[in-house]
Amino acid sequence: MPTYEYECMECAHRFELFQSIKDEPVKKCVKCGSEVKRLIGSGAGIIFKGSGFYVNDYKKGGAPCASSSDGGASASGSSCDSCAKSDACS
């Protein structure tokens, strides 16, 4: 359920109400009882929880080069960036 913000036209009191989308907008100020207007909110930020939001969450196969026991270098001494095209890192 969304949170709606209201402002009183008379006393300028601002307040928020946690309401269902189907509920009618509030008409009176909770402080003085005068008419209120519903404000347009900026919305909520997106919160990513769980796995699947990073590029490496979708890779299939073995462990990435950086997690190898030799600190990310292959037997030839190259870094993970230079061996990314080989089958060793995929």
VODODO-283504 format. One record per residue: residue number from 1; residue in three letters; chain; x, y, z of N, C-alpha, C in turn. Coordinates in nm, 3 decimals, m for minus. Layout:
    n  res  chain      npx      npy      npz     capx     capy     capz      cpx      cpy      cpz
  NUM  ALA      A        X        Y        Z        X        Y        Z        X        Y        Z
...
This chain:
    n  res  chain      npx      npy      npz     capx     capy     capz      cpx      cpy      cpz
    1  MET      A    0.083   m0.117    0.000    0.000    0.000    0.000    0.089    0.125    0.000
    2  PRO      A    0.053    0.222   m0.081    0.135    0.343   m0.091    0.110    0.441    0.023
    3  THR      A    0.205    0.529    0.041    0.194    0.638    0.136    0.165    0.765    0.059
    4  TYR      A    0.060    0.834    0.098    0.022    0.958    0.031    0.053    1.077    0.121
    5  GLU      A    0.097    1.186    0.060    0.128    1.308    0.135    0.022    1.412    0.106
    6  TYR      A   m0.023    1.479    0.211   m0.126    1.582    0.201   m0.074    1.712    0.262
    7  GLU      A   m0.131    1.825    0.215   m0.099    1.955    0.273   m0.229    2.032    0.294
    8  CYS      A   m0.241    2.092    0.412   m0.360    2.170    0.445   m0.354    2.304    0.373
    9  MET      A   m0.465    2.344    0.317   m0.473    2.471    0.245   m0.477    2.589    0.343
   10  GLU      A   m0.521    2.564    0.466   m0.537    2.672    0.565   m0.412    2.689    0.653
   11  CYS      A   m0.372    2.583    0.721   m0.262    2.595    0.818   m0.127    2.546    0.763
   12  ALA      A   m0.123    2.497    0.639   m0.002    2.448    0.571    0.061    2.326    0.640
   13  HIS      A   m0.018    2.258    0.723    0.031    2.135    0.789    0.045    2.024    0.685
   14  ARG      A    0.161    1.959    0.685    0.184    1.846    0.593    0.181    1.717    0.673
   15  PHE      A    0.116    1.616    0.616    0.110    1.486    0.682    0.102    1.376    0.577
   16  GLU      A    0.142    1.256    0.618    0.139    1.139    0.531    0.041    1.038    0.584
   17  LEU      A   m0.024    0.968    0.492   m0.116    0.861    0.529   m0.085    0.737    0.447
   18  PHE      A   m0.085    0.624    0.512   m0.063    0.494    0.450   m0.201    0.441    0.412
   19  GLN      A   m0.235    0.449    0.282   m0.369    0.413    0.236   m0.363    0.315    0.119
   20  SER      A   m0.473    0.246    0.100   m0.488    0.161   m0.017   m0.511    0.250   m0.140
   21  ILE      A   m0.478    0.199   m0.254   m0.500    0.272   m0.379   m0.650    0.295   m0.401
   22  LYS      A   m0.731    0.204   m0.352   m0.876    0.212   m0.370   m0.943    0.311   m0.275
   23  ASP      A   m0.873    0.353   m0.170   m0.932    0.447   m0.074   m0.952    0.585   m0.136
   24  GLU      A   m1.056    0.651   m0.090   m1.081    0.790   m0.133   m0.976    0.881   m0.071
   25  PRO      A   m0.934    0.986   m0.145   m0.839    1.082   m0.086   m0.901    1.153    0.035
   26  VAL      A   m0.815    1.185    0.132   m0.860    1.257    0.252   m0.901    1.398    0.212
   27  LYS      A   m1.007    1.448    0.273   m1.058    1.581    0.238   m1.029    1.686    0.345
   28  LYS      A   m1.005    1.641    0.471   m0.988    1.736    0.581   m0.854    1.715    0.651
   29  CYS      A   m0.798    1.825    0.700   m0.672    1.827    0.772   m0.689    1.755    0.907
   30  VAL      A   m0.591    1.676    0.943   m0.597    1.605    1.071   m0.571    1.699    1.188
   31  LYS      A   m0.515    1.816    1.159   m0.482    1.912    1.265   m0.594    2.015    1.288
   32  CYS      A   m0.641    2.079    1.179   m0.739    2.187    1.196   m0.875    2.158    1.131
   33  GLY      A   m0.885    2.055    1.048   m1.012    2.020    0.987   m1.043    2.094    0.857
   34  SER      A   m0.951    2.176    0.810   m0.971    2.249    0.685   m0.945    2.160    0.564
   35  GLU      A   m0.969    2.212    0.447   m0.952    2.138    0.323   m0.803    2.110    0.297
   36  VAL      A   m0.775    1.991    0.244   m0.637    1.953    0.211   m0.626    1.920    0.063
   37  LYS      A   m0.504    1.923    0.013   m0.477    1.876   m0.123   m0.373    1.766   m0.115
   38  ARG      A   m0.388    1.668   m0.201   m0.291    1.558   m0.206   m0.175    1.602   m0.293
   39  LEU      A   m0.054    1.584   m0.243    0.065    1.623   m0.315    0.113    1.510   m0.404
   40  ILE      A    0.180    1.546   m0.510    0.238    1.447   m0.600    0.374    1.409   m0.545
   41  GLY      A    0.390    1.283   m0.514    0.516    1.235   m0.458    0.617    1.201   m0.566
   42  SER      A    0.739    1.195   m0.523    0.847    1.161   m0.617    0.862    1.011   m0.633
   43  GLY      A    0.787    0.935   m0.557    0.797    0.790   m0.565    0.905    0.737   m0.473
   44  ALA      A    0.917    0.610   m0.469    1.015    0.546   m0.382    1.133    0.498   m0.465
   45  GLY      A    1.245    0.490   m0.402    1.362    0.435   m0.469    1.349    0.286   m0.485
   46  ILE      A    1.419    0.232   m0.580    1.416    0.089   m0.604    1.521    0.023   m0.516
   47  ILE      A    1.481   m0.082   m0.447    1.573   m0.156   m0.363    1.589   m0.295   m0.423
   48  PHE      A    1.711   m0.329   m0.460    1.739   m0.461   m0.516    1.781   m0.554   m0.403
   49  LYS      A    1.703   m0.660   m0.383    1.736   m0.758   m0.281    1.753   m0.894   m0.348
   50  GLY      A    1.845   m0.971   m0.300    1.866   m1.105   m0.351    1.965   m1.109   m0.465
   51  SER      A    1.980   m1.225   m0.522    2.076   m1.241   m0.632    2.007   m1.216   m0.765
   52  GLY      A    2.086   m1.201   m0.869    2.031   m1.182   m1.002    2.037   m1.040   m1.053
   53  PHE      A    2.100   m0.949   m0.979    2.103   m0.810   m1.020    2.240   m0.765   m1.070
   54  TYR      A    2.334   m0.856   m1.074    2.468   m0.822   m1.119    2.504   m0.909   m1.239
   55  VAL      A    2.593   m0.864   m1.322    2.632   m0.936   m1.443    2.683   m1.074   m1.407
   56  ASN      A    2.764   m1.085   m1.303    2.822   m1.215   m1.270    2.721   m1.312   m1.210
   57  ASP      A    2.601   m1.269   m1.173    2.499   m1.360   m1.122    2.439   m1.447   m1.233
   58  TYR      A    2.455   m1.406   m1.357    2.395   m1.479   m1.468    2.493   m1.572   m1.538
   59  LYS      A    2.620   m1.564   m1.505    2.718   m1.649   m1.572    2.699   m1.793   m1.530
   60  LYS      A    2.722   m1.881   m1.623    2.712   m2.024   m1.596    2.849   m2.085   m1.615
   61  GLY      A    2.873   m2.191   m1.545    3.001   m2.258   m1.561    3.084   m2.251   m1.434
   62  GLY      A    3.217   m2.255   m1.452    3.310   m2.258   m1.340    3.324   m2.126   m1.269
   63  ALA      A    3.413   m2.124   m1.174    3.438   m2.004   m1.094    3.508   m1.898   m1.179
   64  PRO      A    3.488   m1.770   m1.150    3.556   m1.664   m1.224    3.706   m1.663   m1.195
   65  CYS      A    3.783   m1.601   m1.283    3.929   m1.598   m1.270    3.973   m1.537   m1.139
   66  ALA      A    3.908   m1.434   m1.092    3.951   m1.363   m0.971    3.945   m1.452   m0.848
   67  SER      A    3.862   m1.555   m0.850    3.851   m1.642   m0.732    3.942   m1.763   m0.742
   68  SER      A    4.026   m1.771   m0.844    4.116   m1.885   m0.857    4.226   m1.876   m0.751
   69  SER      A    4.288   m1.988   m0.722    4.385   m1.994   m0.614    4.512   m1.916   m0.643
   70  ASP      A    4.540   m1.885   m0.770    4.664   m1.813   m0.801    4.642   m1.662   m0.806
   71  GLY      A    4.534   m1.612   m0.749    4.511   m1.469   m0.739    4.468   m1.404   m0.868
   72  GLY      A    4.412   m1.480   m0.961    4.361   m1.422   m1.084    4.455   m1.432   m1.202
   73  ALA      A    4.569   m1.489   m1.184    4.663   m1.503   m1.296    4.663   m1.648   m1.341
   74  SER      A    4.674   m1.669   m1.469    4.679   m1.805   m1.523    4.822   m1.856   m1.517
   75  ALA      A    4.841   m1.978   m1.561    4.974   m2.040   m1.556    5.075   m1.962   m1.640
   76  SER      A    5.030   m1.895   m1.745    5.121   m1.819   m1.829    5.151   m1.682   m1.771
   77  GLY      A    5.086   m1.647   m1.657    5.112   m1.520   m1.592    5.023   m1.407   m1.639
   78  SER      A    4.925   m1.435   m1.727    4.838   m1.329   m1.775    4.727   m1.301   m1.675
   79  SER      A    4.672   m1.181   m1.680    4.564   m1.145   m1.588    4.432   m1.196   m1.642
   80  CYS      A    4.327   m1.183   m1.565    4.195   m1.229   m1.604    4.146   m1.156   m1.727
   81  ASP      A    4.175   m1.027   m1.742    4.130   m0.951   m1.858    4.187   m1.005   m1.989
   82  SER      A    4.310   m1.048   m1.986    4.372   m1.096   m2.109    4.331   m1.239   m2.141
   83  CYS      A    4.285   m1.315   m2.041    4.245   m1.453   m2.069    4.093   m1.466   m2.075
   84  ALA      A    4.021   m1.356   m2.076    3.874   m1.360   m2.073    3.815   m1.430   m2.194
   85  LYS      A    3.887   m1.429   m2.306    3.835   m1.492   m2.427    3.861   m1.643   m2.430
   86  SER      A    3.944   m1.693   m2.340    3.975   m1.835   m2.340    3.869   m1.913   m2.266
   87  ASP      A    3.871   m2.045   m2.279    3.776   m2.131   m2.211    3.809   m2.148   m2.063
   88  ALA      A    3.926   m2.107   m2.019    3.967   m2.125   m1.881    3.885   m2.040   m1.785
   89  CYS      A    3.836   m1.925   m1.829    3.763   m1.835   m1.739    3.613   m1.841   m1.756
   90  SER      A    3.560   m1.911   m1.850    3.415   m1.911   m1.871    3.347   m2.023   m1.799
